[in-house]
């Protein structure tokens, strides 16, 4: 038996393109999960109610669309000037603005 202890390999560094894709997928999942908080199927479904004749649904959609825009503007700003080291997807999501649902 070899007495040499196992040493795991060094983690493989991801490319900038891979990091962008990880963040994109994670943020989109966060956006969709936020829509599901109000029992919509996903973000696209919720956003489609922006001109609804039901005032509550229209208000939720308007608040969601404004929030979604702020989220993606922040993410695109990050991509335009990424810090070193790149943040993790979890870190990016933690720094996103919170949604303010209407009453």
C-alpha positions, 0 to 999 in steps of 0.5 A, spaced: 500 500 500 502 506 498 503 511 504 502 517 500 496 521 502 491 523 496 492 530 494 486 533 490 487 536 483 487 544 483 480 547 481 480 548 474 479 556 473 473 558 469 474 562 463 470 569 463 465 566 458 464 561 463 463 565 469 458 570 465 454 564 463 454 561 470 452 568 473 446 569 467 443 562 469 443 564 476 440 571 475 435 568 471 433 563 476 433 568 481 428 572 477 424 566 475 424 564 483 422 571 485 416 571 480 414 564 483 413 567 490 407 570 487 404 564 484 406 566 477 410 561 472 416 565 471 418 572 470 416 572 463 409 570 465 408 575 471 411 581 466 405 579 461 400 582 466 403 589 466 397 591 462 392 587 466 385 589 467 386 586 474 389 592 478 393 587 483 396 583 477 398 589 473 401 593 480 405 586 481 407 586 474 409 593 474 413 592 480 416 586 477 418 589 471 422 595 474 425 590 479 427 586 473 430 591 469 434 594 475 437 587 477 439 586 469 442 593 469 446 591 475 449 585 472 450 588 465 454 593 469 458 588 473 460 584 466 462 591 463 467 592 469 468 585 472 472 586 479 478 581 480 477 576 482 470 575 479 464 574 484 461 567 485 453 567 482 451 566 489 455 573 491 452 576 485 445 574 487 446 577 494 448 584 492 442 584 487 436 589 489 430 586 493 423 587 490 418 591 493 412 588 492 405 592 492 401 592 498 
